[in-house]
Amino acid sequence: MNKTSLFFVLCFLIITKIAFSSLIEVDISEDVKSEIIHETITTSFNIVNFSTEFYNTGSVPYDARARIFVYNEGRLIFSGWSQKGDLMPGDKKTFDVYWYASSSGNYESKLRIYFGNEIIENEKREFQVKDSLDSEDVFIIENFRTYDDHVVFDIVSKKDVENVIIIPSDYVSGWIFEQKAIENVKKDLIKTISINYQPTVWKPTSLKIAVVAENGKFYSEKIVEMEKGQGVMNLIYSILDNLKLLLF
């Protein structure tokens, strides 16, 4: 092979390598994409369930969560967060947010999904709460403790109840507080609950915890103070709380 032929062969190889590298970069491009498949609003007496199916249509895994805003005559009266869920590319996940309506009436809601440092939201939707129940106070909320990213407390019920929902509210604007659904709570037995939260800049604050069951037939609430413990006693409480959550 003469020098001219060798030169053309080397040029061909270099161009081919560059083109192939470009193709690889195109093939592995990362896209953070999503789609709200459907959003449903279900009312059952005092309880409103906002359920959203979310679809990761991109090529990047991310975590996501839903947030619901509730309005009455244009005034914001409630906002609540779902639990966080991880979505791989192609995954679909349903996020639920609950609201306890203290009275019947016409309301509006707005859905917002947070995913992979992006936000997508729907337009406001109207819904109606036709009937409401006179709720019975059957839950005792006690032994509340605050940690860096979660709070722990105990629930004791005066009755056997199923489908219990924990709804935090009235906390610092900008913080995230997850809701939690529990299958059942047995009469007179302690149920230890852990709720995750994400503060912005942490500061002592108050928090309202609502415990609701059976479409609003049972409802109890308590305002607690979020103050982090310190020292040895806080470490002991943390160990005991983790043991209770693990065992019970």
N, C-alpha and C positions, 0 to 999 in steps of 0.2 A: 504494500500500500504506500503510495507516494505521499508527500507532505500535504498536497492540496486535498486529496481524498480524506486524509486523517483529520484535517481541519474541519471539513464539512461534517464528518461523523461526530466530532466533538461538539460542534455547534448544534447538531441535531439532538444529541443526548442532553445538552444543557437546556435547550428549549423544551424538550419533552419533560424533563424533571420539573421545570418551572410550571408548565401547564398542569402536570399531575398534582403538584403541591397546591395549586390554586383550586383544583377540583376537590381535593381533600378538605381544604378550608371551607368550601361551600357546603360540602356534605355534613360537616360537623358544626355548622353555624348554630348558635344557641338562641332560641326565641322564647321569651316569657309571654305566653299567650293563654287566654282563658275564654270560657263561654258560660254564661248562666243558662242552663238548660230549661229550668222552669222554677217559678216561685209560687208557692201556695200559702194562703192564709186561712187557717181553720179555727173557728170559734166554737167553744164548748162551754156554755155558761160564762164564768168569769175568766176562763183561760183562753188566751189567743196564742196559737202556735204558728210562727213564721218559719216555713221550711223551704230551703233552697238547695237545689241540686246543681253542683258546680263541676265543670269539666276542664281539666288541664289539656288544652289543645296544642301546647307548645312542646319544646324539646328539653325543657329544664325542669327538674323537680323543685317544688317549693312548698312552704306551709301556707295555709290560708285560714281565714275565719270570717264569719259574717257579723255584721252589725245592723241592728234595726233601730230606727227612730220612729216614735209614735207621736202624732200631733192631734190636738183637739182644737178645732177652729183656728188653725194656723199656728198654735202655740205648742212648742215642744214640751211633752209631759213625761217622756220616758225614752231612754236608750239602753240597749242591752247587747251583750256580746255572746256569741256562741263559743264553744270549745274549739281549740285549734286542731286542724287536721293536716297531715302530710299527703301531698298528691304527686305521684310520679307521672311522667308524660303518659297521657292516655287514660289516667285515672279519673273516676267520677266519685264525688262524695257529697253526702247530704248534710247540711248544717241547719240546726234548729235553734231558734231563739224564742223564749216564752215571755209573755206579758200578762200580769194579773190586772184585769179591768175591775175597778171598784164599783163601776156603775155601767148600765147599758147606755148606748148612744152611737153616734156616727163619728168615725175616726179616719185618720190617714196614716199611712206608714211609708217609710222610705228604706230601701235595702242598699247596703254598701258592703262590698266584698274587698278584703285586704289580702293580697297574695304577692309573694315575691317582690316586695317593695313597690307594688303597683296597686291601684285602686280602680274598681269598676262599680258603677251604681246604676240602679233603675230609677225610673220616674216614680213619683208618689202614687200610691194606690189607696183607694177608698175601701173601707170595710165597716161592718156593723156588728156591734154586740147587742143581740136582741134580748137576751134574758140574763139575769145575774142571780146568784144565790146569796142567802144570808150565811156568811162563812162562820164556822165554829173554830174557836181558838183551842187547839189541842196539842200544840208543840211547845216544848220548853227548849230554849236555845241558851247554852251555858258554856263555860270554860273556853272562852274565845282567846286565841293567841295569834300574834302576828309574826311572820318571818319575812325574809327578803323577797320571796317571790310567791308565797302562798300564805293563806290563813287556815287555821284549824279550829274547829269547835265541835261540841257535842249536841245531838238532838235526842230528846226523850219525848215520846208520844203517849198520850193518854188512851190511844186506840190503835189497833192494827190498821195501817193505811198502805195503799199501793200507789205507784206512779207519783212519787214525791218530786217536786221541783224546787231547787234552791235558786232564788233570784236576788243577787246583790244590786243595790242601787244607792243613789245619793252619796257617791264618793267623789273624789277630786276629778274635775273635768280634765280629760286627756289621758286618764288612766284606763287600763283594760282590766275588767273583772269578768272572768268566765262564769257562766251559769252551769248548773249541774243537775242531771236527772238521776233519780235513784228508784230502783224497782219497788222496794218496800221498806217500811219501818215497823218493827214489832212493838207492841204495847209494853211500856215500862222498861224496855231494853235500850241501853245507850248506843247511839249510832254516831260514830266519829266521822266528820266530814272534812275534806281538804279542798279548798278552792284556790285555783291559780290566779295570780294577778300580775300585771306589769305596770309599775309606776313610771312616771317620767323622772322628775326630781322628787325623791321620797320626802314626805313630811308627815307628822302625826295628823290624823284626820278621823272623822266619824264615818260610819258605814251602816247602811240599813240592810239587814238580812231578812228576806221574806221566805218562809217555807210554806209551800202550797201543795195540796193534794186533791184528787178526785174532782177535777174540773172546778176547783174553787170552793168546794164544800168545806174543806178544812184550810185554815189560813192563820199563820202566826208571824209576827215580825218583831224584830228587836234592833235597836240602834246601839252599836258597839263602838268603842274607841280603838283605833289602830295605833298601837304604840309598841315598838320593838323592845323586847326584853334584852337584858345584858348579863354578862357574867356567867357563873357556874349554874345558877338556877335556870337560865334560859337554855343552856346546853342540856340540862336534865329534862326540861319540858320537851325539847326537840326530840330527844331519844325516846321518851315515853309516848309522844304523839306518833312517831314513826312506827313504834311497836304496835300501838292500837290500830293504826291503819293497816298494817301488815296482817295482824291476826284477825281482826274483826271486820 
